[in-house]
Amino acid sequence: LRPRSVPEVLLEKGYLDADDLEEIQREETSVQGRNQIAGYEILEHLGRGAMGAVYKAKQLSLDRVGALKVLDPELAQDAAYVENFLTEARAVARLSHTNLISGIDVGDDEGVKYLVMEYADGITLSRLLRRGGALDEERSLLLAMQVARALDHAHKSDLIHGDVRPENVMITADGVTKLCDLGLARRPLIAGAEEGRSLRRTPDYISPEQARGMSDVPAAADLYGLGATLFHMLTGRVPFVADSREAVLAKHLTEMPPSVRGLDPEVSEATDAIVARLLHKNPAERYPSAAELVTAFEEALAGLQVDEHVASGQGRLYVCLLY
């Protein structure tokens, strides 16, 4: 079921008429008053990401649907960021991997900086977690392993994501996990903090090196973000809870996260060890590469399957002895 929008509720209550609703919807599905950007027809406003608004759009020349991401006007004023954004977006568009949202197009149309990505019909991991809380261990490992494979592919092309978190993980309708927004939100992590403006995104999954303001983000920062995301999947909560964003940042810098098994004793020791290593304060103490992390996930999953097989076998033996 699709939830009704505020304008639709106002129409039902009699505060708006049909013409008012149509005008509001037309404004929502436009970019700076335009319904077409560089040959793409705006179909629907999907939401907002770290870089700006996201729209469902149809490429008129090929009659295919994509996710059109428009850079915020504030960011578009930063020439250095725009140059970095366009460079990284073109690099992302050259990547092709099952677990990565692929790039289609990037450009500047009369001052509107945009990126068009593959449109994936599915649900974000963040929404899934909000719906049902913690996931079971096996499913958590399978999801995280697919993200690790995407990171491995990106890192081999010298591309860092810089913002691995549940909002940037999509689970498609056919069950494939895809990592979104590769390398596109890295620079404005704490943009404007000097002037007292708030963080552009949640600090719940930020690596210590990013919290310190490191400009050259290492690949190990992505592994930390994945570790914090996996922690959330397994426990239903983020690693550090505090009253303010600044306090959360301080905890990422100075405190050890709680043990996953301390919160849920049913989680295996192997998975607990993986999360602890991913959330190590020192980047050098995390996994040397995303590829080695994939191997660790495979081994942990194999261990779970062995445990399940042994448990089911013991159950059958017990039933046999009863009879």
Sequence and secondary structure as in RCSB ss.txt:
>XXXX:A:sequence
LRPRSVPEVLLEKGYLDADDLEEIQREETSVQGRNQIAGYEILEHLGRGAMGAVYKAKQLSLDRVGALKVLDPEL
AQDAAYVENFLTEARAVARLSHTNLISGIDVGDDEGVKYLVMEYADGITLSRLLRRGGALDEERSLLLAMQVARA
LDHAHKSDLIHGDVRPENVMITADGVTKLCDLGLARRPLIAGAEEGRSLRRTPDYISPEQARGMSDVPAAADLYG
LGATLFHMLTGRVPFVADSREAVLAKHLTEMPPSVRGLDPEVSEATDAIVARLLHKNPAERYPSAAELVTAFEEA
LAGLQVDEHVASGQGRLYVCLLY
>XXXX:A:secstr
     HHHHHHHHTSS HHHHHHHHHHHT BTTBSEETTEEEEEEEEE SSEEEEEEEETTTTEEEEEEEE HHH
HT HHHHHHHHHHHHHHHT   TTB  EEEEEEETTEEEEEEE   EEEHHHHHHHH S  HHHHHHHHHHHHHH
HHHHHHTT      SGGGEEEETTS EEE STTSSSTTTTTTGGGT   SS STT  HHHHTT SS  HHHHHHH
HHHHHHHHHHSS S   SSHHHHHHHHHH     HHHH TTS HHHHHHHHHHT SSGGGS S HHHHHHHHHHH
HHHHHHHHHHHHHHHHHHHHHH 
